[in-house]
Amino acid sequence: LGCLGQMVYGQCRYWGRRLMARRKYLKAGVLQVTCDPNPAHPLRRVPIDQLLAFQGELKDLPEDQADELKASMIEEGFAAPVFIWWGHDDILDGHQRLLVAHLEGWTIDGGVPVVEIEATTRKSAARKVLRVFSSAYGQINTDGLVAFVEDHGLANERFDHLPGITWD
């Protein structure tokens, strides 16, 4: 097994150090925030239980992508803010990261860092979700997309840029 087998038992110097470095942003179940542009002026924080899911069943998070996202969060910390609808606590982008944190039982140090995005109506917020906030993690599923489009009054619009989705 070489170094890989030794890593499992914590004996490989190179991988052991790398693994230890990876865990520097997750300590005792608390995920450190690493996305503040200026520590003297941190992003606004919101308690996770105050945030509301906006996407519903729009996306699936396959296990392999959840594992990748989990590893990324351990290695990089909470490295990007969650985008919420300005004046509301609806999450426009960041559902998958919050889901992984919840499933792992992690808390986010100081609360969830957020950036507020302007949308004049629920429909315009939904449009931004589909046109602007496409995530590397999570796959849009057809049934969830149909429900999302109907729920937000977007049935007469097309979103041809969405990967794997055909509009018939």
N, C-alpha and C positions, 0 to 999 in steps of 0.2 A: 504493500500500500504506500510505501514511501512517506513523503512529508504529509500527504493527505490523511493517511491513517494515523500518523502521529498528531495531526491537528485535532482529531477527534478526542484524543486523550490529553490535549493541551501541551504537547511536548515539542512541537515544531516551532523553532524560534521565529522564522519569517512570518508564517501564517498566524502564529500565536499573537505576535505583536500587531499584525494587521487586524485580526479579530478584536483584540482589545481596543485598538484605535476606533474601530467601527462602532463600538458600543459607547463611545464617549458622549453621545447625544441622548442616550437613554439610560437613566440612572434610577433604580428603584421604581420602575414603572412610570417615571415622569419623563416625558419627551421634551427636550429643550427646543426653544424657538430660535431659529437661525436666520430668519428673513427680515429682521429689522434693519432698514437702511442706515439708521443712525441710532446707536444705543441711547443717546441722550434724548432722542425723540422717537420712542418705539411706536409701532403701529397700535391702533386701538385693539383692545382685547375684549372678547365677549365670552362669557361662560358657555361651555359647550351645550348645556341643557337649555339655553335660551335660543339657540339656533333652530330653524325650522327647515325640514327637507322640502325642496321645491320641485325636484326632478321626479319624485315618485318612483315608479318602476321603469323609468326610461333606460337605465343601464344595468347590465349584469357585470359582476366582477368575478371572472373566472379565477379559480384557485391559484393558477400559475402567476397571474397578474397581481393577485393579492399578496403572494409571496414576494414578488419583485418589489412591490410598493412597500411592504413591510421592511425589507432589507434596505431599501433606499432611505426610509425614514430613520432607521437605526443608524445608518451611516451618515446621513446629512442633517438629521434633526427635522423639525417642522420648517422646511426650507422655502415654502411659498405661502403667502397668505390665502385665506379663504375669501372668495368674492361673495359679498351679500348685496341684496337689493337695498339701496339707500332708503332709509326711513322705515325699513322692515327688517326682520331678522331671517328672511328667506335666503337659503344658500343657493347661489347661482353656480358656483364652481368650488369644488373641494369635498364633495360628498364622499368620494372613495377614500381619501385620507382620513376623514373623520370616522368612516365605517371601520377601517383597519384599526385605528386607535381604540375605538370602542370594543371591537372583537378581541383585541389583545389586552384590554383592561388598562390601557395607558391613560394618563392624564396629560394635559398640555400645560407646561409651566406658565403660569400667569393668565391662562385662558387662551382661546383661539385668536390668533392674529387675523384681523379682517381688513379688507379694503371695500369701501362702499361704492357700488356702481349705480349710476342713475338709470332709471327706467320710469317712464311716466305712467305706465299701466302694467297690470299683470301680463297682458299679452306681449307688450314690448320687452318685458323681462324674460318671458319664455322664448321670444325670438332670439334674444341675445344668447340664451343657453344653447340654442341649436346652431347659431351662426358664428358665435365668437368663442365660446368656452367648450371647445372639444378637447377631451382629456386623453392623455396617453394611457390611462388606466380605466378599465371599464369599457364594455362594448354595448353600444346601443342595440337593444333587441326590438324587433319589429312590433310586437304586441305593445311593449312599453311606449314606443314611439307613437303609435296610433293613439293610444290613450292620452299621452302627453299633448299631442297636437290637438286632439278634440277638447281636452280639458281647458286649453288656453286659447281657443278660438283661432287656431292657425291652420284649419283644415283646407283652406283655399291657397295655401302657400306651398312652395316646393323647397326642399333642402337637398339638392342634388349633390352637394359636396360631402355629405355624410358617408363614410366608408361602409361598404357592404349593404347599403340600402338602395333599393330600386323603387321608383314611384310608378305604379301602373294605374 
